[in-house]
Amino acid sequence: NTITIYSICNINDVSWGSRPSGAAKSNTNEQNKVEDFKNFRAWFLVVWLTTNCLVGFAVVWSSRGEGIPFLISFSAYFLLVVLSFKLICSFIFHVVSLFEN
């Protein structure tokens, strides 16, 4: 988990082998993209950590022996919702990318 958190937090850190270019470009559109990416990355990390905490809580709660059937049905419905969301979003992305070109 530590390596995953590190990779999410440093996903755009490419300074380890790059040399700075001589001409610095300050484009507002490019700066907006960078800012949007930073916001997305921060929210992605918050959601990812929250879901990990919820899954950990569910595993600890179910290990007491009371909630195993609930955990199985919750996991199945959760996966159904996530996969449906991914399918719908990928379809929308595909349709939008067809009309952009």
ABEGO torsion letter per residue (X at the ends): XAAAAAAAAAAABAAAABBBBABBBBBAAAAAAAAAAAAAAAAAAAAAAAAAAAAAAAAAAAAAGAAAAAAAAAAAAAAAAAAAAAAAAAAAAAAAAAAAX
